[in-house]
Amino acid sequence: MKILIVGCGWLGQQLAVQLQADGHQVIATRRTAEALGSLPAAVEGVVLDLLLPPDFAALKPLFSGAVVICAIAPGRQTAGSNYVVALQQLAALAVAAGSKQLIHFSSSGIYQGLTGIVDETASLLTADDRVALLLQGEQALQQELPCLTLRLAGLMGPGRHPGRFTAGKQLADPDGPVNMLHSRDLIAAVQQLLAALPCSETYNLSSPETESRADFYQVAYRLAGVEPVGFNQQAAARKVVSTKFCHAFGYSYRFALASAALAYCD
C-alpha cells in the first residue's frame, strides 16, 4: 500500500519506520529540506509546504492512489489559522490527485471544557478558540474523500516522557483522570485501520483504564528521576473513552493503564 505521511515529525517518524517494515511504500513530507534530515535514513522524504501555492500537476504523482496520513500538529495562537489553511490545501491536493483515503491525527483537546465521561458524540464547546480550531481542522479534511479522524489523547513514547516535559510545573486536578496515549498504541491502531479501508469515522484513542493524574505523575516523576511537584487546584475533570474504536476493531491496548507505558518512554 502506498502511504503518504504529511507532517512527519516525532510521531510520524515512528509510524513511518513501522509501516515500512510491514511492507508498505512509505513517503514522508516535511516543510523544508533541512527538516528532511531528521527523517529515518530508509524513509523517502519530500519537501511539501502547504502554506505555499501548490503545483497540482507536479504533486499529483505523490498523492495519486495514496493513503494520506495527516500528522500536522495544530498551531497555537496566531499560527492557528495557518493550520486550517494547510489542511484545506491538503484536502484539495488529495482530491485532485485521486488519493485513496485520508487519516487525520486530531486531538482529544477538542473536548476542552467538558466534564465526566466523554465520547465521540459529545457536544463540543466551540466558543473556546482551541476547540474551534481543532474542529475546523477536522472539517477541512472531512469533505469529499473517505476520512478517518483519530482524536489522540496526550502523547508519550520514546524521547517524550511525561515526567520530564512536566518537570517543575504545577499541575491541576490531582484526582481527575489522566488521558494519555503511547505512540506504540497509536501505531498498532493505524496498522489495524489500514486493513479496513476505505472508511469514514471519528474515533478517540486513549489508554482505557481510569487512573488519577496524581497516581500517574507520581510514577512518571519517579521513573524520570525528577523531583515531584504539587497540584495547584481541583478542576473540572473528564475521562476520554475509546470504547468505540475497541469495539469496532476488536482492539486491545498494549498499555491499558497509562502509567504502564511510562517505562517505554526513554
C-alpha positions as MATLAB code, in Angstrom:
seq = 'MKILIVGCGWLGQQLAVQLQADGHQVIATRRTAEALGSLPAAVEGVVLDLLLPPDFAALKPLFSGAVVICAIAPGRQTAGSNYVVALQQLAALAVAAGSKQLIHFSSSGIYQGLTGIVDETASLLTADDRVALLLQGEQALQQELPCLTLRLAGLMGPGRHPGRFTAGKQLADPDGPVNMLHSRDLIAAVQQLLAALPCSETYNLSSPETESRADFYQVAYRLAGVEPVGFNQQAAARKVVSTKFCHAFGYSYRFALASAALAYCD';
ca = [
       0.000    0.000    0.000;
       1.233    3.499   -0.818;
       1.187    5.667    2.316;
       1.998    9.373    2.421;
       2.673   10.805    5.893;
       2.277   14.587    5.785;
       3.999   16.480    8.597;
       6.301   13.624    9.570;
       7.623   14.716   12.951;
       8.134   12.806   16.196;
       5.022   10.641   15.829;
       5.062   10.289   12.063;
       8.658    9.081   12.021;
       7.905    6.194   14.376;
       4.886    5.299   12.268;
       6.862    5.508    9.016;
       9.504    3.060   10.230;
       6.903    0.509   11.339;
       4.731    0.765    8.220;
       7.782    0.409    6.005;
       8.773   -2.702    7.973;
       5.249   -4.010    7.327;
       5.958   -3.836    3.597;
       4.166   -0.610    2.687;
       5.587    2.032    0.369;
       6.030    4.980    2.740;
       6.735    8.570    1.710;
       7.125   11.313    4.323;
       6.885   15.083    3.928;
       8.446   17.955    5.857;
       8.135   21.693    5.231;
      11.822   22.316    4.498;
      14.779   20.468    3.005;
      16.620   20.961    6.285;
      13.845   19.188    8.197;
      14.108   16.186    5.883;
      17.443   15.477    7.534;
      15.649   14.323   10.685;
      13.821   11.521    8.875;
      14.994    7.928    9.352;
      17.532    7.090    6.653;
      15.395    4.421    4.987;
      12.298    6.633    4.644;
      11.800    8.547    1.399;
      11.333   12.248    2.122;
       9.738   15.037    0.092;
       9.521   18.767    0.807;
       5.911   19.957    0.995;
       4.900   23.348    2.368;
       1.118   23.518    2.415;
       1.160   27.269    3.038;
       2.642   27.898   -0.417;
       0.592   27.860   -3.656;
       0.583   24.208   -4.771;
       1.652   22.887   -8.161;
      -1.160   20.374   -8.599;
       0.354   18.754  -11.691;
       3.762   18.272  -10.076;
       2.278   16.896   -6.850;
      -0.256   14.550   -8.439;
       2.144   11.542   -8.620;
       2.886   11.962   -4.907;
      -0.768   11.864   -3.847;
      -2.269    9.607   -6.516;
      -3.664    6.380   -5.062;
      -2.141    7.051   -1.642;
      -3.487    6.680    1.854;
      -2.673   10.159    3.158;
      -1.951   10.391    6.888;
      -2.109   13.948    8.207;
       0.220   14.214   11.202;
       0.396   18.020   11.181;
       0.268   19.397   14.709;
      -2.254   22.184   15.353;
      -0.735   25.624   15.647;
      -1.265   27.919   18.593;
      -2.480   31.494   18.810;
      -1.845   33.391   15.562;
      -0.456   30.268   13.863;
      -3.796   28.539   14.315;
      -5.308   29.926   11.122;
      -2.330   28.528    9.199;
      -3.214   25.078   10.496;
      -6.676   25.190    8.955;
      -5.352   26.635    5.681;
      -2.755   23.860    5.480;
      -5.397   21.176    5.983;
      -7.692   22.756    3.403;
      -4.792   22.736    0.944;
      -4.022   19.124    1.794;
      -7.619   18.080    1.164;
      -7.625   19.852   -2.205;
      -4.418   18.104   -3.277;
      -5.679   14.691   -2.180;
      -8.986   15.101   -4.010;
      -7.399   16.442   -7.198;
      -4.850   13.616   -7.335;
      -7.281   10.819   -6.536;
      -5.912    9.760   -3.168;
      -7.490    6.645   -1.684;
      -8.092    7.716    1.913;
      -7.328   10.405    4.488;
      -6.365    9.606    8.087;
      -6.200   12.633   10.370;
      -4.399   12.765   13.702;
      -6.549   15.231   15.625;
      -6.542   15.780   19.396;
      -8.724   14.926   22.366;
      -8.129   18.570   23.300;
     -11.250   19.116   21.214;
     -13.167   18.162   24.391;
     -11.700   21.061   26.375;
     -14.178   22.362   28.954;
     -16.274   19.189   29.111;
     -16.610   17.078   32.251;
     -17.386   13.479   33.101;
     -17.225   10.592   30.642;
     -16.608   11.936   27.135;
     -17.043   10.004   23.900;
     -17.208   10.918   20.212;
     -20.854   12.033   20.447;
     -20.132   14.815   22.966;
     -21.327   18.330   22.141;
     -18.233   20.495   21.734;
     -17.701   23.896   23.360;
     -16.797   25.742   20.177;
     -16.774   29.125   21.933;
     -13.303   28.057   23.091;
     -10.771   29.127   20.448;
      -8.735   25.936   20.723;
     -11.789   23.713   20.355;
     -12.974   25.721   17.360;
      -9.549   25.425   15.712;
      -9.431   21.652   16.134;
     -12.974   21.239   14.823;
     -12.239   23.403   11.777;
      -9.187   21.266   11.075;
     -11.232   18.082   11.226;
     -13.934   19.504    8.994;
     -11.371   20.658    6.424;
     -10.475   17.032    5.717;
     -13.961   15.525    6.049;
     -15.250   16.769    2.725;
     -15.018   14.537   -0.353;
     -12.642   11.655    0.336;
     -13.133    8.940    2.963;
     -11.603   10.347    6.149;
     -10.771    8.665    9.446;
     -10.387   11.186   12.260;
      -8.397    9.976   15.263;
      -8.675   12.151   18.371;
      -5.469   11.370   20.217;
      -5.018   11.787   23.964;
      -1.803   13.280   25.348;
       1.085   11.586   23.571;
       4.032    9.853   25.152;
       6.662    7.483   23.848;
      10.371    7.266   23.014;
      12.005   10.588   23.851;
       8.746   12.037   25.157;
       8.489   11.251   28.863;
       5.620   12.957   30.753;
       7.764   13.146   33.891;
      10.345   15.227   32.057;
       8.197   17.543   29.989;
       6.124   18.490   33.051;
       9.103   18.742   35.420;
       8.914   21.852   37.602;
       5.368   22.714   36.541;
       2.405   22.971   38.880;
      -0.294   20.602   37.651;
      -4.026   20.946   38.141;
      -6.640   18.413   39.182;
      -4.828   15.636   41.106;
      -7.939   13.476   41.452;
      -9.093   13.819   37.851;
      -8.471   11.030   35.335;
      -5.382   11.189   33.145;
      -5.875   10.934   29.370;
      -2.699    9.660   27.711;
      -1.691    7.518   24.731;
       1.616    5.799   23.998;
       2.853    6.059   20.414;
       3.063    2.269   20.268;
      -0.712    2.019   20.703;
      -1.322    4.658   18.049;
       0.871    2.763   15.582;
      -0.887   -0.531   16.332;
      -4.262    1.156   15.845;
      -3.213    2.512   12.440;
      -1.992   -0.939   11.412;
      -5.473   -2.315   12.097;
      -7.210    0.581   10.376;
      -5.242    0.087    7.172;
      -6.878   -3.316    6.749;
     -10.370   -1.766    6.928;
     -10.114    0.990    4.298;
     -11.880    2.856    2.816;
     -13.662    4.164    5.889;
     -15.059    7.426    7.249;
     -15.437    7.697   11.020;
     -14.214    9.511   14.129;
     -12.526    7.635   16.977;
     -10.948    8.546   20.299;
      -7.638    6.887   21.159;
      -6.690    6.977   24.845;
      -5.497    4.379   27.363;
      -8.823    2.976   28.574;
      -8.309    2.247   32.280;
      -9.099    5.069   34.694;
      -6.124    6.405   36.654;
      -5.818    9.650   38.581;
      -3.411   12.339   37.444;
      -1.740   12.239   40.859;
      -1.054    8.497   40.616;
       0.154    8.747   37.021;
       2.550   11.628   37.592;
       3.953   10.157   40.798;
       5.077    7.157   38.746;
       6.256    9.424   35.920;
       8.459   11.554   38.174;
       9.933    8.518   39.902;
      10.860    6.811   36.623;
      12.203   10.035   35.135;
      14.311   10.703   38.217;
      12.976   14.222   38.720;
      11.607   15.970   41.781;
       7.810   15.715   42.058;
       5.768   18.903   42.060;
       2.462   19.676   43.687;
      -1.003   20.078   42.249;
      -2.321   23.592   42.481;
      -6.075   23.174   42.299;
      -9.065   20.970   41.701;
     -10.568   21.398   38.271;
     -13.443   20.063   36.218;
     -12.294   16.632   35.039;
     -13.116   14.470   32.043;
     -12.299   10.919   31.016;
     -11.924   10.457   27.266;
     -13.136    6.957   26.408;
     -12.069    4.895   23.401;
     -14.673    2.135   23.646;
     -15.984    2.826   20.143;
     -12.653    2.036   18.489;
     -12.060   -1.073   20.603;
     -15.488   -2.466   19.724;
     -15.205   -1.623   16.021;
     -11.824   -3.288   15.544;
     -11.527   -5.708   18.452;
      -8.531   -3.699   19.578;
      -6.763   -4.404   22.876;
      -4.437   -1.684   24.126;
      -0.805   -2.581   24.707;
      -0.933   -0.103   27.606;
      -4.460   -0.159   29.011;
      -3.180    1.667   32.108;
      -1.316    4.805   31.095;
       1.333    4.515   33.803;
       2.315    1.081   32.458;
       3.607    2.851   29.338;
       5.988    5.124   31.239;
       8.778    2.538   31.267;
       8.736    2.697   27.451;
       9.242    6.439   27.088;
      13.058    6.662   27.098;
];
